[in-house]
């Protein structure tokens, strides 16, 4: 595999759990909806078709909420890294990234930026074990390849000032 080949990473275990949970939730709410018939507990009202549809609708909303947790993804190439978490996204050039961290006991990996910020990468979860470790290694290879390219460029032109590329700013860009 080339050092600068694009990398796309997604969590495995959480996706399986979320899809199974969403399907189960939808089935349970549908079964509850079909059982809503006749009078209520004290007989003051009756369940209508709208009540059944509302229960199915609640099941659909709950399932969609669970499926939000399947959204995380990390895409990286020679130019930078794009991190999509459950809520929010970041597109970062390698110039602003100091390193890729996966601390012992941490639930997921993170990007350490030059301004001391940490950007969590929920797509690389400790629950995925070896898949997450390989993903972190691939990101580190891309980061090292970028640093080596910068060093080669600086050797030909003299020392370059550290920091972000022109026009990209120092912090993460929310997309």
C-alpha positions in Angstrom: 0.0 0.0 0.0 1.3 3.4 -0.9 2.1 5.9 1.9 -0.2 8.5 0.4 -3.1 6.3 -0.7 -6.5 7.7 0.4 -7.9 6.2 3.6 -11.6 5.9 4.5 -12.4 4.6 8.0 -15.7 3.8 9.6 -16.6 2.1 12.9 -17.7 -1.5 12.6 -19.1 -2.7 15.9 -21.3 0.4 16.6 -22.8 0.3 13.2 -23.9 -3.3 13.7 -25.3 -2.6 17.1 -27.1 0.5 15.9 -28.7 -1.2 12.8 -29.8 -4.2 14.9 -31.2 -1.9 17.7 -33.0 0.4 15.2 -34.7 -2.7 13.5 -35.6 -4.1 16.9 -37.0 -0.7 18.1 -39.1 -0.4 14.9 -40.5 -3.9 15.3 -41.4 -3.3 19.0 -43.1 0.0 18.3 -45.0 -1.6 15.4 -46.1 -4.5 17.6 -47.3 -2.1 20.3 -49.1 -0.1 17.7 -51.0 -3.2 16.5 -52.0 -4.0 20.1 -53.5 -0.6 20.6 -57.2 -1.3 20.0 -60.4 -0.9 21.8 -61.0 1.1 25.0 -58.3 2.7 27.2 -57.7 1.4 30.7 -60.7 3.1 32.4 -62.9 3.0 29.3 -63.1 6.8 28.9 -61.6 6.7 25.4 -60.7 4.4 22.6 -57.5 3.9 20.7 -57.9 5.1 17.1 -56.0 4.5 13.9 -54.1 7.8 14.5 -52.8 6.4 17.8 -51.4 3.4 16.0 -49.8 5.5 13.3 -48.3 7.7 16.0 -46.7 4.7 17.7 -45.2 3.6 14.4 -44.0 7.2 13.8 -42.3 7.3 17.2 -40.6 4.0 16.4 -39.3 5.4 13.1 -38.0 8.6 14.8 -36.3 6.5 17.5 -34.7 4.3 14.9 -33.5 7.3 12.9 -32.0 8.7 16.1 -30.1 5.5 16.7 -28.9 5.5 13.1 -27.2 8.9 13.7 -24.5 6.9 15.5 -23.6 5.2 12.2 -22.6 8.6 10.7 -19.0 8.8 11.9 -16.3 8.6 9.2 -12.7 9.6 8.7 -11.3 10.2 5.2 -7.7 11.2 4.7 -5.4 11.7 1.7 -2.1 13.5 1.0 -3.7 16.9 1.4 -5.6 16.5 4.7 -8.1 14.7 6.8 -11.9 15.0 6.9 -13.6 13.9 10.2 -17.4 13.4 10.4 -18.7 12.7 13.9 -22.2 12.1 15.1 -22.8 15.9 15.2 -20.4 18.1 13.3 -17.6 17.7 10.8 -14.1 19.0 10.3 -11.9 19.4 7.3 -8.3 19.9 8.3 -5.1 20.2 6.2 -2.2 18.2 7.5 -0.4 21.5 8.2 -2.6 22.1 11.3 -2.3 18.5 12.6 0.5 17.9 15.2 -0.2 14.2 15.6 -2.7 11.3 15.7 -3.5 10.1 19.2 -5.1 7.0 20.5 -4.4 7.1 24.3 -4.7 4.0 26.4 -8.2 3.8 27.9 -9.6 6.4 25.4 -12.9 5.4 23.7 -11.7 6.8 20.4 -8.8 8.3 18.6 -8.2 12.0 18.2 -6.2 14.5 16.1 -3.9 16.8 18.1 -3.7 20.2 16.5 -0.8 22.7 16.6 -3.0 25.1 18.7 -3.4 22.3 21.3 -6.9 21.5 20.4 -8.1 17.8 20.2 -10.5 16.8 17.5 -12.2 13.5 18.4 -12.5 10.9 15.6 -15.5 8.8 16.7 -15.0 6.6 13.7 -11.9 5.0 15.3 -13.3 3.4 18.4 -11.5 1.2 20.9 -14.4 -1.3 20.6 -13.2 -2.1 17.1 -9.8 -3.2 18.4 -7.4 -4.1 15.6 -9.4 -2.3 12.9 -9.1 1.0 14.9 -5.3 0.4 15.5 -4.8 -0.2 11.7 -6.8 3.0 11.0 -4.6 5.0 13.3 -1.5 3.6 11.8 -2.7 4.5 8.3 -3.4 8.1 9.4 0.0 8.3 11.0 1.6 7.1 7.7 -0.2 9.8 5.8 0.8 12.4 8.3 4.4 11.3 8.3 4.4 11.3 4.4 3.2 14.9 4.5 5.9 15.9 7.0 8.5 14.2 4.9 7.3 16.1 1.8 7.4 19.4 3.7 11.0 18.6 4.9 12.0 17.9 1.3 10.5 21.1 0.1 12.1 23.1 2.9 15.5 21.5 2.2 15.5 23.0 -1.3 14.2 26.5 -0.2 15.6 26.9 3.3 13.7 26.6 6.6 9.9 27.1 6.4 8.0 28.7 9.2 5.7 26.2 11.0 2.0 26.8 11.0 -1.0 26.4 8.8 -0.9 26.8 5.0 -1.7 30.2 3.7 -5.4 31.0 3.8 -6.4 28.0 5.8 -6.5 29.5 9.3 -5.2 27.8 12.5 -8.4 26.0 13.7 -10.8 23.4 12.4 -13.3 24.4 9.8 -16.8 23.3 10.6 -18.7 22.0 7.5 
